[in-house]
Amino acid sequence: MAIMITDECINCGACEPECPNNAIYEGGVEWAVADGTEVSGTYILEGGKEVGVSDSNAPVEEDFYFIVPDKCTECVGFHEEPQCAAVCPVDCCVPDPEREETEEQLLARKAALHL
């Protein structure tokens, strides 16, 4: 499952530089699939929506850091554990129960984001 940041986030920013997929953004910041990835052209988001990789997308959260589920691989293929959770001082980076994914799905997302 993708990782999510709960509303207990203290906005310290420790998680953001640790993400190998650049899937973590400060609250209120627009995001794009191309940010920190090697993708070009278009990309299919969760739910089947096709977007241009450089298109700006609305923030997932306004008040605290957030993780874009379409870019999160739980660090599979990079590290042994999600790095955001490893560095979070308040333990607010947790598995998202709404998005259960297999290791194969996470590896496929990694391959799609890092050509």
Protein Blocks (a to p, Z undefined) as FASTA:
>chain_A
ZZdddfkbgolommmmmpmnlpaccehiacdfkgopabehjaddehhiacdfkbccddfb
fkbccddfklpgghgokambdfklmmmmnlpaccdfklccdfklmmmmmmmmmZZ
